Amino acid sequence: MIRQQMKWALAGDYEVFLAENRRSAVDLFRRELPPVVTLDLGLPPHPREATEGLLTLSEILQENPGAKVIVVSGNADRANALKAIEQGAFDFFSKPVLIDEVKITLRRAFHLFQMEEENRQIQKRPAPEIGMIGASRAMESVYTTLRKVATTDIPVLITGESGTGKELVARATHQKSGRSAGPFVAINCGAIPENLLESELFGHEKGAFTGAHAQRKGRIEYAVGGSLFLDEIGELSLVLQVKLLRFLQEKTLERVGGRETLHIDARVIAATNRDLKERISRGAFREDLFYRLGVVSIHLPPLRDREGDVLLLARAFTERFSDEIGKKVRGLTQDAIEAITSYGWPGNVRELENKIRRAVVMADGPALTPADLELTPPGNIPSLPRLKSAKDQVEKELVESALARFGGNVTQAAAALGISRQALHDIITKHQIERGL
């Protein structure tokens, strides 16, 4: 009876298919692939239990993790409805079903499915740049600059907060250049002690210092014919900045302890999360090196400024880590989507990647939840104090402090606070403040 009522109510807006039990429902779903399903948890042969309904939910989501399943349960069966939500259901209704509420939820479900389907289609297209995911306007600007500069040999400076993917941009620049067949050599200037970094970059001759038992090439030499990526360039000492500037100007270097001048053909790509202009003003970074490195600059926006990209990345990471780990996690619950989009991601793409990797490992269901991600659902965020109560508290504390300072003298306290005696009396009365002696 409920099936027929639902069909009559919805047939004007949707193509409606009916099934009476788990087997017929799963067969119908495989054949028609509807984007949205309403599922009664109490199915035959055990209509008073949720076993068949939960099994149906599981099989449907295995067929298509993106399907939006809205479960229906009795008023006394809320626990099983919540269990269904944990296992990937989109929403639930309690009987008796109110058709107006159903229609609103169906519209939400179809809208979300369509948005996710558009995102999936974007992901299926060739990546905008090698290894990079993003369709926001902010990233389109990055791609445009990258395409223009990649085919040249000029140095590139990549800036952006930690975790935004600066090395990915560097690798994409190399892969799209005429040097793609050559090596891509990366070195983190902030991860190697200063006394070792010079040798790492420029190499050394045998006997150049204690422990130098043999001649050794530096990273710059290994990048011949390819690209040298200097990450965290802002951490380079002033002494090494001078040597790097000479290499950029003359394309030559000398190994530590050596006298031979070597001609090196390597493109330099640098990256930093520091404000180099601020470091220049403090004398910590050479201005001439800054302009030599930053002939072209590419700024990577933080994830919070890449509208829509966070969900694209989250789904891509979920699929990648599910395949790597061998788990059948293929989606995100609605609560997880809301938690991901409302979180600020101070650690940017790297933080998102790490949270998704952990979540896939810890997940028990077919879709990631806020608990898996260690994110608080938006509705559970502790509320801030009301502005009026906060202002009242500050006002009361200031008046109490002024009265205590002047021994309860209202005239002096009012003058110190910059208000009239009458205004001060009003505040004292409002907050029932003791004037003291």
GIQUITA-V273579 format. One record per backbone hydrogen bond with DSSP energy under -0.5 kcal/mol. CO is the residue of the C=O (numbers start at 1). NH is the residue of the N-H. E is the energy in kcal/mol with one decimal. If there is no record, write none. Layout:
CO_NH_E + CO_NH_E
//
This chain:
1_5_-2.4 + 2_6_-2.6 + 3_7_-2.3 + 4_8_-2.5 + 5_9_-2.1 + 6_10_-1.9 + 7_11_-2.3 + 10_13_-1.8 + 10_14_-2.4 + 14_16_-0.7 + 20_44_-0.5 + 21_25_-2.3 + 22_26_-2.7 + 23_27_-2.3 + 24_28_-2.3 + 25_29_-2.5 + 26_30_-2.4 + 27_31_-1.7 + 28_32_-2.8 + 29_33_-2.6 + 35_68_-2.8 + 37_39_-0.5 + 37_70_-3.6 + 39_72_-2.8 + 41_43_-1.4 + 41_53_-1.3 + 43_46_-1.4 + 44_22_-0.6 + 46_49_-2.0 + 50_54_-2.6 + 51_55_-2.1 + 52_56_-2.3 + 53_57_-2.3 + 54_58_-2.2 + 55_59_-2.3 + 56_60_-2.5 + 57_61_-2.4 + 58_62_-1.6 + 59_63_-1.7 + 60_64_-2.4 + 64_67_-1.9 + 67_69_-0.8 + 68_37_-2.7 + 68_70_-0.6 + 69_71_-0.6 + 69_90_-2.7 + 69_91_-1.1 + 70_39_-2.8 + 71_93_-2.5 + 72_41_-2.6 + 73_95_-2.1 + 74_77_-2.0 + 75_78_-0.6 + 77_81_-1.5 + 78_82_-2.5 + 79_83_-1.9 + 80_84_-2.2 + 81_85_-1.8 + 82_86_-2.2 + 83_87_-1.5 + 84_89_-2.5 + 85_88_-1.6 + 91_71_-2.3 + 93_73_-2.4 + 97_99_-0.7 + 98_101_-0.6 + 98_102_-2.0 + 99_103_-2.5 + 100_104_-1.8 + 101_105_-2.3 + 102_106_-2.8 + 103_107_-2.2 + 104_108_-2.0 + 105_109_-2.6 + 106_110_-2.9 + 107_111_-2.3 + 108_112_-2.6 + 109_113_-2.5 + 110_114_-2.5 + 111_115_-2.2 + 112_116_-2.7 + 113_117_-2.5 + 114_118_-2.2 + 115_119_-2.2 + 116_120_-2.5 + 117_121_-2.2 + 118_122_-2.0 + 119_123_-2.2 + 120_124_-1.6 + 121_125_-1.0 + 122_125_-0.6 + 129_132_-2.3 + 132_129_-0.5 + 136_140_-1.9 + 137_141_-1.7 + 138_142_-1.0 + 139_143_-2.6 + 140_144_-2.3 + 141_145_-2.0 + 142_146_-2.6 + 143_147_-2.7 + 144_148_-1.5 + 145_149_-2.3 + 146_150_-2.5 + 147_151_-0.6 + 149_152_-1.6 + 155_296_-0.8 + 156_158_-0.5 + 156_270_-2.9 + 157_159_-0.5 + 157_298_-2.5 + 158_272_-2.0 + 159_300_-3.2 + 161_164_-1.5 + 163_349_-0.7 + 163_350_-1.6 + 165_169_-1.6 + 166_170_-2.1 + 167_171_-2.7 + 168_172_-2.5 + 169_173_-2.4 + 170_174_-2.1 + 171_175_-3.0 + 172_176_-1.8 + 174_177_-1.4 + 177_180_-1.3 + 179_182_-2.2 + 183_185_-0.6 + 183_227_-2.5 + 184_186_-0.6 + 185_229_-3.5 + 187_189_-0.8 + 187_231_-2.3 + 188_191_-1.3 + 188_192_-0.5 + 193_196_-1.8 + 193_197_-1.7 + 194_198_-0.9 + 196_200_-2.1 + 197_201_-2.4 + 198_202_-2.9 + 199_203_-2.1 + 200_219_-3.2 + 201_220_-2.0 + 203_256_-2.7 + 204_216_-3.0 + 205_208_-1.9 + 209_212_-2.5 + 211_213_-1.7 + 212_207_-3.4 + 216_204_-2.1 + 218_222_-1.7 + 219_223_-0.8 + 220_223_-0.7 + 221_224_-1.7 + 223_226_-2.7 + 226_267_-2.2 + 227_185_-2.7 + 227_229_-0.5 + 228_230_-0.6 + 228_269_-3.0 + 229_187_-2.4 + 229_231_-0.9 + 230_233_-0.6 + 230_271_-2.2 + 231_189_-2.6 + 232_235_-1.9 + 233_236_-1.6 + 237_241_-2.1 + 238_242_-1.6 + 239_243_-1.4 + 240_244_-2.6 + 241_245_-2.4 + 242_246_-1.9 + 243_247_-1.9 + 244_248_-2.5 + 245_249_-2.1 + 246_250_-2.8 + 247_251_-2.7 + 251_264_-2.6 + 253_262_-3.0 + 255_258_-2.3 + 256_205_-2.5 + 260_262_-0.6 + 262_253_-1.7 + 262_264_-0.6 + 264_266_-0.8 + 265_225_-3.3 + 267_228_-3.6 + 267_269_-0.5 + 268_156_-1.3 + 269_230_-2.6 + 270_158_-3.0 + 271_233_-2.5 + 272_160_-1.1 + 274_276_-1.1 + 275_279_-1.8 + 276_280_-2.4 + 277_281_-2.0 + 278_282_-1.0 + 279_284_-2.9 + 279_285_-0.9 + 280_283_-1.5 + 286_290_-2.0 + 287_291_-2.1 + 288_292_-1.5 + 289_293_-2.8 + 290_294_-2.6 + 292_295_-0.6 + 296_157_-2.5 + 298_159_-2.5 + 298_300_-0.6 + 299_301_-0.6 + 302_305_-1.7 + 303_306_-1.7 + 305_307_-1.0 + 306_309_-2.0 + 306_310_-0.6 + 308_312_-1.1 + 309_313_-2.9 + 310_314_-2.3 + 311_315_-2.5 + 312_316_-2.1 + 313_317_-2.9 + 314_318_-2.3 + 315_319_-2.4 + 316_320_-2.3 + 317_321_-2.9 + 318_322_-2.0 + 319_323_-2.0 + 320_324_-2.3 + 321_325_-2.8 + 322_326_-1.9 + 322_327_-1.8 + 327_329_-1.2 + 328_330_-0.6 + 331_368_-2.7 + 333_337_-2.4 + 334_338_-2.4 + 335_339_-2.4 + 336_340_-2.8 + 337_341_-2.4 + 338_342_-1.5 + 339_343_-1.2 + 345_348_-1.8 + 347_350_-0.6 + 347_351_-1.1 + 348_352_-2.0 + 349_353_-2.8 + 350_354_-2.2 + 351_355_-2.4 + 352_356_-2.5 + 353_357_-2.3 + 354_358_-2.2 + 355_359_-2.6 + 356_360_-2.6 + 357_361_-1.6 + 358_362_-2.3 + 359_363_-1.9 + 366_330_-2.2 + 366_331_-1.0 + 368_333_-2.8 + 369_373_-1.9 + 370_374_-0.7 + 370_375_-2.8 + 371_374_-0.6 + 377_380_-2.4 + 378_381_-1.3 + 386_390_-2.1 + 387_391_-2.5 + 388_392_-2.6 + 389_393_-2.1 + 390_394_-2.2 + 391_395_-2.7 + 392_396_-2.5 + 393_397_-2.3 + 394_398_-2.4 + 395_399_-2.1 + 396_400_-2.5 + 397_401_-2.1 + 398_402_-2.3 + 399_403_-2.7 + 400_404_-2.2 + 401_405_-2.0 + 402_406_-1.8 + 403_408_-3.2 + 404_407_-1.0 + 406_409_-1.7 + 408_410_-0.8 + 409_413_-2.3 + 410_414_-2.8 + 411_415_-2.1 + 412_416_-2.3 + 413_417_-1.9 + 414_418_-1.1 + 414_419_-2.3 + 420_424_-2.1 + 421_425_-2.7 + 422_426_-2.3 + 423_427_-1.9 + 424_428_-2.6 + 425_429_-2.4 + 426_430_-2.7 + 427_431_-2.4 + 428_432_-0.6 + 428_433_-2.2 + 429_432_-0.6
//
